Amino acid sequence: MDVEDPTNPAGAARLLNRAIHREGSSTATIATALGHIARARGVSQTAREIGMTRAGIQRSLRLDGDPRLSTVLRLLRAYGVELSFRRRQA
């Protein structure tokens, strides 16, 4: 199995792409992937980078969490990843 390094932008992007394109993907799936990257990078460091508390990040990214879009965008920016959209294939 290919192990990604979520501490670099390329690895974080691959992990997030797999999470979002997984069959049955949900906010929990994406929040879990975002949380995995935050833990790999260090939650405290990530919190400082995006201006949130460690507890706030953990609360947003737990399985039953539903992170705000603004939080997701700040995390992606900190991870060196950007969000883009494409038309879904039929």
Secondary structure, 3 states (H helix, E strand, C coil): CCCCCCCCHHHHHHHHHHHHHCCCCCHHHHHHHHHHHHHHHCHHHHHHHHCCCHHHHHHHCCCCCCCCHHHHHHHHHHHCCCCCCCCCCC
